[in-house]
Amino acid sequence: MKIVSACLCGINCKYNGGNNLHPYFRRLVDRKEAVPVCPEQLGGLPTPRSPSEIYDGTGEEVLKGHKRVIDKEGLDVTEFFLRGAYKTLDIARKTGAEYAILKSRSPSCGVGQVYDGSFTSILKPGDGVTAALMKKHGIEVISDEEFLRMKNF
């Protein structure tokens, strides 16, 4: 079993109300090989919602309490991201997920790179809050882009 970012499966849970559908991920869910999760919705944020970024930090730093997740209006939404990350970890454990396929660059799901908090599309090294928590608890995470490259899509 795997968990996969819900937006990749065609579920309209992105901040703008849309999704990032890739048919391969939808098929994984349809064949009951993966469970879709949206940490931001699990944390209590609505869809649509204002875009958010980790301000001048990474998910690892958010988990330690050193950095915050801020939305474009300047509201601190860190607690929603933390709650969603822990709920996602719980789902991964309960389903026996071997690994997680998460959406690239997201402040929740980003693996290896996240936006820098300036809302100017500048990327910086690091993981999103959920990706960082999964790694901390020994669950392998891979970005959707890396996964699709490995599968030669």
N, C-alpha and C positions, 0 to 999 in steps of 0.2 A: 504494500500500500504506500501511496505517496500523498502529500498534500500539495496543492497547487493554488496559486493566487486566483481567486474567483474571476477577476476581470479577464484573465487569459482564457477562461472557459465560456466567455460571452455573457457573463452576468454583469448587468449594468450597475457597477458599484464604484467606478472611478469618481474622483472629486467632481468632474463635470457631468456626471450622470451617464456616461458612456462606458465602453468596455474596450478591451484589447484582444478580442477573439482571435485565437489561432485554432483551426479545426483539430489539430493534433491533441491539444489539451482538452478540448470538448469531448473528443473520443475517449480519452483516458477516464473522464468522469462518467461518460455514458456506459463504459465497460466496467464500471465500479473498480477501477484500478487506482483512482485518485479521489480525494475529497477536496472540494473547493472551499477556500477560506478567504475572507476579506478582513484583515486585522482592524482596519479603520472602522468598518461597520460593527464588527464584534466589540470594539471598544466604545461604541455608542455614538459615533459621528453619523450624521445624516448623509444621504445622497440625493441631490448634489450637495457639495460643501465647498468652502473656500479652499484653494490649494494650500498645502502646508509643506514646510521644509525644516530640516534640522538646522537651527541657527548656529553657524560657525562650529560645527562638530559632527559627530557620528553617532550611530545608534549605541555603540559601546559606551560612549560618554553620557548619553541620555540614561542608560540603565544604571550607571554609577551616580546619577543625580547631578552631573557636572554641566550638562547642556540641556536645552529645551527645544521642543518642537513648536514652531510658531506658524500661524496661518497668515495669509497675505494681508489680512486686516490688522495684524499685530496681536491677535489673541493667542494666549498660551494654551495649546491643546495637548501638551505632553501627557497628561493623565489618561486621555483617550487612547493615545498610542501605546502607552504602557499596558493599560487594561487589555487592549486588543492583542498585544504581543503575548501576554500570559494566557489569554483564552486560546490563542492559536497553538501555543505550546501544549496546552491541555488536550486539545483535539489531536495533535500529532501523537502524543503519548497514548491516548485512549484508542486510537486507530492503529497503533503500531507502525506508524509511518517510518519507512526506511530512509526517506529523504524528502526535502521540500523543493519544489520548483517555484521560484518567486519572481515577481515582476521587477525588471531592471530599473534602477535609479529611484525607486519609490522611497519616501521617508520611512515607510514600514518595511517594505519587502526588498529594497535595493540590496544587491550583493556585489561588493567590490567597489561600487561607486554610488554616491548620492549627490543631490544638488546641495550647494553650499549655504543656502539660507538667504541668498540675496534676491531670489526670484528673477534671476537673469540668465538662467539655463547653464550656469557654470557648475561643472562637476568636480567633485573632490574624492579622493580615496576614502573608502569606509563602507560600512553596511548600514542598512536601515535598522530601526528598533527591533522589529520582529526577527529579521535575519540574524542580528547580533545575539538575541536571546536564544534562538534555536541553536546556533553554534556553541554558545556558552553551555548548553545542556546536551551537547554531543549529537545533535541532529544535523546531518549534512545538508547544506543548502546550495542550490545552484540557480543562477539566473535563467530566465526563459531564453535569453539570447544565447548563452553558452550551451544550454541544453539543445537548442535547435541546431547550433553549429555542429555539435557532436553527432546529431542525427542526420546531418547533411541536408537540412531544409534550405 
